[in-house]
Amino acid sequence: MKKWFCFLLVAFLIHGGVLAEEMHTGLDGYIRLDEDFYCLERDGLYRFEGTCRQQLCTVELNVRGGLVCDGETAHALSPQGEIIRMDLQSGEVTLAEHTTADMKMDRIVAYIDGWYYLLGNFSEMSFYTLYALRDGELLPIVDGAGTAFQWGENVIVGEYTYDMDSGWLCAVSIKDQRPTVQEISATAYSAAVSSDELYYWEGVASVDEGIEDVVLIRLSADGREVLAQAGTDQFYIRPFFGDFACLILNDSSDVMVFSLHDGSARRVTRGSRDFSTWNYYMEWLADPVTGTVFSYDPNSGTLYMECDGSNWETSAEYSCDLPANNSVARNGENKVLDIYGGVLIYRNDADDARLYWTM
């Protein structure tokens, strides 16, 4: 029964298997389109072309309020909660929508079929409500959200959870011209999109009504496919990074790295590397140009190469210390966003007016 439900769900979500590829979202006010980087800074929208930056428009923006782009126009939030539309060619700025004054909107997530989706009214415990806004009508859609991102014509919403507690995962799509919520999983851990397919970790209920182990699932037009399963009840899931997912087995500190495209698994050798340094706050970066994969510890400000493009070998402990005079190094206040062609893109929590990059 569950299998048939998943196939029906896929058909409902994808609308005949056609996924919208033109929309891109970045919750950190930054996005990569092909070889160009677009980022929000406090005084407007910028484009990085290689290592050169160009200011496209001058308007006050919420730098962490998200960026939605279709390749021709970009949408972002102002500090006052206005939705600003920016033309990527002319730099023309227009006011698209405005939320009500008593609703605090933190991020813009997507723009689909005339509806803007926003996360707002968050509490001290980081819970959000997902709202849909169109023509001045602001609708609360999903409460208790922790994450939300666009997948084709859908917004994927995940429950805010503490550490590794499982939560629900659902999809919001338009039905009869109104946003409609459909459950994907009741025991999901984390989710991401790669190559227009949805990937997520899901717990497996045990006989004791707990969570026994987890499976890695791919949801696409072809249905629901289990790519990998952990064979232990002790595990620690790393977030998705690039085209990979990572699973650490706590009982032996072994690490499995899964390819999202073909489901192949690589067991990373322990060597001289202490996997305990792979803490919950570690960032993961995959450079699609070189095929390299890095882990980044914001506490030490050090990049570790985990894959040289073909081999996962951590025993070599190849490290790339960022320059000591660079503000990304060793201050524990940075959010690393991406690496592309050897260029590292990051934000500094102490000065969020700008986006930074370093070679």
HELIX and SHEET records of a PDB file:
HELIX    1   1 LYS A    2  ILE A   14  1                                  13    
HELIX    2   2 PHE A  275  THR A  277  5                                   3    
SHEET    1   A 5 HIS A  24  GLY A  26  0                                        
SHEET    2   A 5 LEU A  67  CYS A  69 -1                                        
SHEET    3   A 5 THR A  73  LEU A  77 -1                                        
SHEET    4   A 5 GLU A  82  ASP A  87 -1                                        
SHEET    5   A 5 VAL A  93  HIS A  98 -1                                        
SHEET    1   B 4 TYR A  30  LEU A  33  0                                        
SHEET    2   B 4 ASP A  36  GLU A  41 -1                                        
SHEET    3   B 4 GLY A  44  GLU A  49 -1                                        
SHEET    4   B 4 CYS A  52  CYS A  57 -1                                        
SHEET    1   C10 MET A 105  ILE A 112  0                                        
SHEET    2   C10 TRP A 115  GLY A 120 -1                                        
SHEET    3   C10 TYR A 128  ARG A 134 -1                                        
SHEET    4   C10 GLU A 137  TRP A 151 -1                                        
SHEET    5   C10 ASN A 154  GLU A 159 -1                                        
SHEET    6   C10 GLY A 167  LYS A 175 -1                                        
SHEET    7   C10 ARG A 178  SER A 194 -1                                        
SHEET    8   C10 GLU A 197  ALA A 205 -1                                        
SHEET    9   C10 ILE A 211  SER A 220 -1                                        
SHEET   10   C10 GLY A 223  GLN A 229 -1                                        
SHEET    1   D 4 TYR A 236  PHE A 241  0                                        
SHEET    2   D 4 PHE A 244  LEU A 249 -1                                        
SHEET    3   D 4 ASP A 254  SER A 259 -1                                        
SHEET    4   D 4 ALA A 265  VAL A 268 -1                                        
SHEET    1   E 4 GLU A 283  ALA A 286  0                                        
SHEET    2   E 4 VAL A 293  ASP A 297 -1                                        
SHEET    3   E 4 THR A 302  CYS A 307 -1                                        
SHEET    4   E 4 SER A 319  ASP A 321 -1                                        
SHEET    1   F 3 ASN A 334  TYR A 340  0                                        
SHEET    2   F 3 VAL A 343  ASN A 348 -1                                        
SHEET    3   F 3 ASP A 351  THR A 358 -1                                        
END                                                                             
